[in-house]
């Protein structure tokens, strides 16, 4: 069998569909795909299998030498995702045991020499004995005209909208693809374009949290012959060829994760793209005919860009990496042949966190069964711990919903001109305990009203995100049943505290304490933090202690998806991570919080 690894879900699905079409076959036969929460493969017939890197790693837990595969293709390897780098290191080790295994590393903007040296097992000076080679294949591309901004733009979102409207009004036929940094920006620009252009064009979003069916709409040809305008994150930067795209609008920025092992804070940062990414984006315009790319930055700014993006392995929390390697039987993770090794501090921080999560024991071995089960979940370790602990707290129904809602994000929408009305409707779902229970309320109400898109519109909720969350809930409950975790409801909301304790059981490392200067400080590292304006707790009296799901860095380090906790819970739930101190208690009790809700809100009709 041939395995083809793609860095993103939409790429794996779309390329699999294209290959099946080229072969004149139905997807799921000889050609199939396997991604997180979705699998279209025939165990007997499939011979070409597209997948994301995490899927291959989980397969290696059952088949360490990947005996079922004769060829493995690592596509778009230049992106250097964490799991792509793990696969590269693992495949190097597998090839030593299986010299006949063919590995193909491909990309249009790859540092080929680095990969050749990494996989080459020739220890002599004789080039004829090399076990790796570089092949250059000319692609069938067309000329792309590159246009730069004459001066730096003040607001790349407004500039993107203006540029798209100008192209639509003055240029000939051909679809438009615009790049922005995140889902919130994409949804905002889609709405504003629909207001300005109306029905004269088909405006479509494309980002990772979209349900697969919605993502596939960008590959369809409009029946009425209208121009397509696709507004996307960097998900459309590589592997994805959208038919009809002639014009590309590049904002010049991307949202990347960065991790500080000193403070333990991992944050999303909007940062300039690299030259490799800029070239990838431009390449989307020259696939079917001559095209043009409109870069919303100057040529001088382009020359100052880094040549390539820093590998995720050197800028993100490597806890998931360590967990996966341990599950594969690689105990000495420090000696693992990383293509780009993480720092010693990042590695020790990951080991400490996994020990506190009880995924590792005193000897730094993977715990059985908890650590093994956490490794099998296609989720961050902290969220996997929340799910696997939910049976103990008798709230697995609620926890599968909360974790699923954390995967989709941006459930609430605030259309231009209706922000106040949207805020009033959002308040109907708000819980004083924070965003986690608010998300739970939204999902429960969505299900009670029959997953009705009209109801979502009335309450300013993102129907697509909720439908995607529904899919994920089913997959998570299926996994929990397989692991023997009972699927139980928390007594119809009578024990909300147990839900919050279960959240804290997983997110204890992301705990913060209110400071006298009006901000928060992370309990480990003392990093300065602020509640995100989108949180239901943003305008409320600040709770003394809380936990958060992630941090986004813009004008400040903003905590998203926050929930209140009691300080005594933290050393109780994570005794290896926190030492309880009596001085925590008076500060926590100085501002008395309302009593925890006895029932979840039921006010939507």
KADA-V290044 format. One line per field, one symbol per residue. phi: phi as a letter, one per 40 degrees, with the letter a starting at -180 (. if undefined). psi: psi as a letter, one per 40 degrees, with the letter a starting at -180 (. if undefined). burial: I if it has 9 or more other C-alpha atoms within 8 Angstrom, else O. A space follows every 10 residues. Layout:
BEGIN
phi=???
psi=???
burial=???
END
This chain:
BEGIN
phi=.bbbcbcbdc cdcccccccc cccgbcchcc baaabcgaab abdcbcbbbc accccccccc ccbdcfccbb bbbbcfcccf cdccccdccc cccccccbdc ccbbbbacbc cccccccccc cccbcccccd bbabbbbccc bbcbcbbbcc adccaccccc cccccccccb bcchcbbbbb cacccccccd cccccccgcc accbcaaccc ddcccccccc cdccgcccbb bbccdccagc bcdgcbbbbb cgbabbcbbb cccgbbbcbc bccccccccc cccccbcbad babbccaccc cccccccacc dddbabccdc ccccccccgc cccccccccb cccccccccc cccccccgcb cccgcccbcd cccdccccad dccccdcccc cccfaccccc ccccccccgf ccbbccgbcc cccccccccc bcchcccccc ddcccdcccg fcccccccbf bcdccccccc ccdccccccc cccgcccbcc ffgcbddccc cccccccdcb bbbcbccgbb bccbhgccbb ccdccccccc ccccbabbca bbbbcacccb fcacaccccc cccbccbbbc bccccdcccc bccccddcbc cbccb
psi=ihhhhieidd dddddddddd ddefihhebd hiihihehhg ihdddhehhi iidddddddd ddgdefdehd hhhgifeedf iddddddddd dddddddgde hhhhhiiefi gdddddddeh eheiehdeei eiihhhhhig iiihhhhiid ihidhddddd ddddddddde iaihihhhha didddddddd dddddddbee ihhiihidei iddddedeei hhdeeihhhh hiaededidh hhhehdhhhh deiihihihh edeehhihhh iiiidddddd ddedefddih aihhhfiidd dddeiidiih iddeeihedd dddddddeeg dgddehghdh iiiddddddd ddddddefdi adefihihed dddddehfii dddddddeed ddeffddddd ddddddddif diigihefdd ddddddddei ieeadddddd ddddddddff fhddddddef ihdddddddd dddddddddd ddeehhgiif ffedgddddd ddddddeddf iihhieeeai hidhdeihii hideieedei hhidiiiidi hhhbeighhi giiiiidedd dddgdedihh hdeddddded hhiiiiidii ifei.
burial=IIIIIIIOII IIIIIIIOII IOOOIOIIII IIIIIIOOOI IIOOOIIIII IIIIIIIIII IOOIOIOOII IIIIIIIOOI IIIIIIIIIO IIOIIOOOOO IOIOIIIOOO OOOOIIOOII OIOOOOOOOI OIOOOOOOOO OIOIOIOIIO OOIOOIIOII IOIIIIOOOO OOOIIIIIII IIIOIIIIII IIIIOOIOOO IIIIIIIOII IOOIIIOIOO OIOOOIIIII IIIIIIIIII OOOOIIIIII IIIIIOIIII IOIIIIIIII OOIIIIIIOI IIIIIIIIII IIIIIIIIOO OIOOIOOOIO IIIIIIIIII IIIIIIIIOI OOIOOOOOOO OIOOOIIOII IOIIIIIIII IOOIIIIOOI IIIIIOOOOO IIIIIIIIII IOIIIIIIII IIIIIOOIOI IOIIIOOOIO OIIOIIOIII IOIIIIIIII IIIOIIOOOO IOOOIIIOII IIIIIIIIII IIIOIIIOII IOOOIOIIII OOIOIIOIII IIIIIIIIII IIIIOOOOII IIOIOOIIII IIOOIIIIOO OOIIIIIIII IIIOOOIIII IIIIIIIOII IOIIIOIOOO OOOIIOIIOO OOOOOOOOOI IOOOO
END
